[in-house]
């Protein structure tokens, strides 16, 4: 028994240690275990009344970071302080049943969030069943939040990967942007009708001299040749030659001499008449 008292005294801390050091009668060799326990119970007994604990039980609310299991333990501790201790087992059983009903009502009313709402919807008959429902709903809520955060992070990573261009795609985008800028600069330049005609003519090729920028009918080389042929007496007009080459083969073009002889014959016939 003496060794038991010594081990209990060595384990005392804080206010209990100070009380033991200040109580000299607990250090006497004749002290017994029951006296040791009664002294500490008398010193650290609860001085609040039953009404105080009853109000605390009725107004208990779940803390922000408090789990349903911790809140149930706190409500059970408060209910133990207001229950009556009697020698009659029948009366004690009645008091215990009342205490269980008050404990269940306080626990269900004090639960917050989605677990509290679901527990109040199901209205369980005992504290054990109410605690099971609250823990199941809390676990389901954690899983749902984890799934939402996981899929949100996954979608963000996929979006970032798809939006980040590769090396070739980046170069293609740079080239496209350069072409757009060039087109924009060319569109911003003032255009005149003369410049548009010059650009249109620059795409034509002359079939006479194979030059660029004019048609064959406007070819200076051809016009120069035609002017020289018209000034020369022995050379026919190239335009007349071209008309002759395009005339039908079956019907030769009438000459000037045939026309004159035919006109003279007609005049002679008229005189004879």
C-alpha positions in Angstrom: 0.0 0.0 0.0 2.9 2.4 0.8 4.4 1.8 -2.7 1.0 2.5 -4.3 0.9 5.9 -2.5 4.4 6.7 -3.5 3.7 5.9 -7.2 0.6 8.1 -7.2 2.5 11.0 -5.5 5.2 10.8 -8.2 2.6 11.1 -11.0 1.0 14.2 -9.6 1.4 17.4 -11.8 0.5 21.1 -11.8 -2.2 22.0 -9.2 -2.4 18.4 -7.8 1.4 18.5 -7.1 1.1 21.8 -5.4 -1.8 20.6 -3.2 0.2 17.4 -2.2 3.2 19.5 -1.3 1.2 21.8 0.8 -0.8 19.1 2.6 1.6 17.8 5.3 -0.8 15.2 6.7 -0.6 13.3 3.3 3.2 12.9 3.9 2.8 11.1 7.3 3.8 7.4 7.4 0.4 6.3 8.7 -1.7 7.7 5.8 -3.9 5.2 4.0 -5.0 5.0 0.3 -8.7 5.8 1.1 -7.7 9.0 2.9 -5.4 10.0 0.1 -8.2 9.7 -2.4 -10.8 11.5 -0.2 -8.4 14.4 0.2 -8.0 14.9 -3.5 -11.7 14.4 -4.2 -12.6 17.0 -1.7 -10.0 19.4 -3.1 -10.9 19.1 -6.7 -14.6 18.4 -6.5 -16.9 20.4 -8.8 -18.3 23.4 -7.0 -21.0 24.2 -9.6 -24.6 23.2 -9.0 -26.7 20.8 -11.0 -28.6 23.6 -12.5 -25.4 25.0 -14.0 -24.5 21.7 -15.6 -28.1 21.3 -16.8 -28.0 24.6 -18.6 -24.7 23.9 -20.2 -26.0 20.6 -21.5 -29.1 22.2 -22.9 -27.2 25.0 -24.7 -24.3 22.8 -25.9 -23.3 23.3 -29.5 -20.7 21.6 -31.7 -17.5 23.5 -32.1 -16.0 24.6 -35.4 -13.2 22.0 -35.4 -15.0 19.5 -33.1 -15.9 16.1 -34.5 -19.3 14.5 -33.7 -17.5 11.9 -31.5 -15.8 14.6 -29.5 -19.1 16.5 -29.1 -20.9 13.4 -28.0 -18.2 12.8 -25.3 -18.6 16.3 -24.1 -22.4 16.0 -23.8 -22.0 12.7 -22.0 -19.7 14.2 -19.5 -22.2 17.0 -18.8 -25.0 14.6 -18.4 -23.1 12.5 -15.9 -22.8 15.6 -13.6 -26.6 16.1 -13.4 -27.7 12.5 -12.9 -28.7 11.6 -9.3 -27.0 8.8 -7.5 -29.5 6.7 -5.5 -29.4 3.3 -3.7 -32.7 2.1 -5.1 -32.0 0.4 -8.4 -35.5 1.0 -9.8 -35.4 4.7 -9.1 -31.8 4.9 -10.4 -32.9 3.2 -13.6 -35.6 5.8 -14.1 -33.1 8.6 -13.6 -30.7 7.0 -16.1 -33.4 6.8 -18.7 -34.2 10.5 -18.3 -30.5 11.3 -18.5 -30.2 9.3 -21.8 -33.2 11.2 -23.3 -31.7 14.6 -22.3 -28.4 13.5 -23.7 -29.8 12.5 -27.0 -31.9 15.7 -27.3 -28.9 17.9 -26.5 -26.6 16.0 -29.0 -29.1 16.2 -31.9 -29.9 19.8 -31.3 -26.2 20.8 -30.9 -25.0 19.2 -34.1 -24.2 21.6 -36.9 -23.8 21.4 -40.7 -24.9 18.7 -43.0 -24.5 15.9 -40.4 -26.8 17.7 -37.9 -29.4 18.2 -40.6 -29.4 14.5 -41.6 -29.5 13.3 -38.0 -32.5 15.5 -37.3 -34.2 14.2 -40.5 -33.8 10.5 -39.5 -34.6 11.1 -35.8 -32.7 8.1 -34.3 -34.0 6.6 -31.0 -30.6 6.3 -29.2 -27.3 8.3 -29.0 -25.4 5.4 -30.6 -27.5 5.4 -33.7 -27.4 9.2 -33.9 -23.6 9.2 -33.7 -23.4 6.5 -36.4 -25.5 8.7 -38.8 -23.4 11.8 -38.0 -20.1 10.0 -38.6 -21.3 8.4 -41.9 -22.5 11.8 -43.2 -19.3 13.5 -42.2 -17.2 10.9 -44.0 -19.3 11.1 -47.1 -19.0 14.9 -47.0 -15.2 14.6 -46.8 -15.1 12.2 -49.7 -17.2 14.6 -51.8 -14.9 17.5 -51.1 -11.9 15.4 -51.9 -13.4 14.3 -55.2 -14.3 17.9 -56.1 -10.8 19.2 -55.3 -9.1 16.3 -57.1 -11.2 16.7 -60.3 -10.8 20.5 -60.2 -7.0 20.2 -60.0 -7.0 17.5 -62.7 -9.1 19.7 -65.1 -6.8 22.6 -64.4 -3.7 20.6 -65.2 -5.3 19.3 -68.4 -6.3 22.8 -69.4 -2.8 24.1 -68.8 -1.2 21.3 -70.9 -3.6 21.8 -73.8 -3.2 25.6 -73.7 0.6 25.5 -73.7 1.8 25.2 -77.3 4.6 22.9 -78.4 7.8 24.0 -80.1 6.4 23.6 -83.7 3.1 25.0 -82.8 4.8 28.1 -81.3 6.8 28.7 -84.5 3.7 28.2 -86.6 1.9 30.7 -84.5 4.8 33.2 -84.8 4.8 32.8 -88.6 1.0 33.3 -88.8 1.3 36.4 -86.7 4.0 37.8 -88.9 1.9 37.2 -92.0 -1.1 38.9 -90.4 1.1 41.9 -89.5 2.4 42.1 -93.1 -1.1 42.0 -94.4 -2.2 44.6 -92.0 0.7 46.9 -93.0 -0.1 46.4 -96.7 -3.7 47.1 -96.1 -2.9 50.3 -94.2 -0.9 51.7 -97.2 -2.9 54.2 -99.3 -3.8 52.8 -102.7 -4.5 54.8 -105.9 -6.1 53.7 -109.2 -2.8 54.2 -110.9 -1.0 51.8 -108.6 -3.7 49.2 -109.0 -3.5 49.4 -112.8 0.3 49.1 -112.6 0.0 46.1 -110.4 -2.5 44.5 -112.8 -0.4 45.2 -115.8 2.7 43.7 -114.1 1.0 40.3 -114.2 0.5 40.3 -118.1 3.0 39.0 -120.7 3.2 40.3 -124.2 3.0 37.6 -126.9 4.9 39.8 -129.5 8.1 40.6 -127.6 7.5 38.4 -124.6 7.9 41.4 -122.4 6.0 42.1 -119.1 3.6 44.9 -118.3 1.7 45.4 -121.6 -0.5 43.5 -124.1 0.5 42.6 -127.6 -1.7 45.3 -129.1 0.1 47.9 -127.0 3.6 46.4 -127.7 6.0 49.2 -128.6 8.1 46.8 -130.7 5.0 45.9 -132.8 4.0 49.6 -133.2 7.5 50.5 -134.3 7.5 47.7 -136.9 4.1 48.8 -138.3 5.2 52.4 -138.5 8.4 51.4 -140.4 6.4 49.2 -142.8 3.9 52.0 -143.6 6.7 54.4 -144.4 8.4 51.8 -146.7 6.8 51.7 -150.3 7.8 48.2 -151.2 6.5 46.5 -148.1 2.8 46.0 -147.6 1.0 47.0 -144.5 1.3 44.2 -141.9 -2.2 44.8 -140.8 -3.5 44.2 -144.3 -1.4 41.0 -144.4 -2.9 39.9 -141.2 -6.4 40.5 -142.5 -5.6 38.6 -145.7 -4.3 35.7 -143.7 -7.5 35.6 -141.7 -9.8 35.7 -144.8 -11.7 32.5 -145.8 -9.8 30.1 -148.1 -12.7 29.2 -150.5 -13.5 32.9 -151.3 -10.5 34.9 -152.3 -10.6 38.5 -151.6 -11.5 40.6 -154.7 -8.7 42.8 -156.1 -9.0 46.4 -157.2 -8.3 45.5 -160.9 -11.2 43.1 -161.2 -13.5 45.7 -159.6 -12.4 48.3 -162.2 -12.9 46.0 -165.2 -16.3 44.9 -164.0 -17.4 48.5 -163.6 -16.2 49.4 -167.2 -18.1 46.5 -168.7 -21.3 47.6 -167.0 -20.8 51.1 -168.4 -20.3 49.8 -172.0 -23.5 47.7 -171.8 -25.4 50.8 -170.7 -24.2 52.8 -173.7 -25.2 50.1 -176.2 -28.8 50.1 -174.8 
